[in-house]
Amino acid sequence: MTQTYQHSPRPVGGPISFSLEGDRLTVDSGRKVHEVRLGAVESVRMVYEPGRFGHKAFRTKIRMQDGKTFSFSSVSWKSMIEAEQLTAPYRAFTQSLFAAIAQANPNARFVAGKPYWVWLSTTVVAVLSLLAMAVLIWRALQMGSTSVALMGGLFALLGVWQIEPMVRLNKPRPFRPEAPPADLLPGRA
């Protein structure tokens, strides 16, 4: 049975289509058609990407043994300002692709989250930023500037709201292809 998936990764440009049949994946960008042998997959990485215009995006990146990569996302752009969540199709295609890769290459690595150094850097910058905001709020309250303290508190809350999912969901960890992380597959109960 052939499993398909299509999304537009950018606001400008055409869609990319994926067609999975057995141990072959056909990637059609509209300009080029690539045939991917799933036995040559080195690693699979699932990540959370911060929302653009209020959309949460999940991305799966495939690295081949020759170093080439390709990826697909749970968000498809329709125009410069409109994007569509492809929750169910993304989840179904991802699960089928993982099963096919595991069958074609049992040695393929399945990893969730960003590379460790990227995740650690993001975490350190987030903690330092929140500490700086706490110092700003404390100093503003000491000086009697309640409006600056409230503004600092608002920015701190917005920062936590945006950064917390990036740190939590992108923590590096391996996973089994038959059990991908539920927090990186949109729409799971």
Secondary structure as UniProt FT lines:
FT   STRAND          3..7
FT   STRAND          16..21
FT   TURN            22..23
FT   STRAND          24..28
FT   STRAND          33..37
FT   HELIX           38..40
FT   STRAND          41..52
FT   TURN            53..54
FT   STRAND          55..64
FT   TURN            65..66
FT   STRAND          69..73
FT   STRAND          75..77
FT   STRAND          83..85
FT   HELIX           87..104
FT   TURN            106..107
FT   STRAND          109..112
FT   HELIX           116..142
FT   TURN            143..144
FT   HELIX           146..169
FT   STRAND          173..174
FT   TURN            177..178
FT   HELIX           182..184
FT   TURN            186..187
//
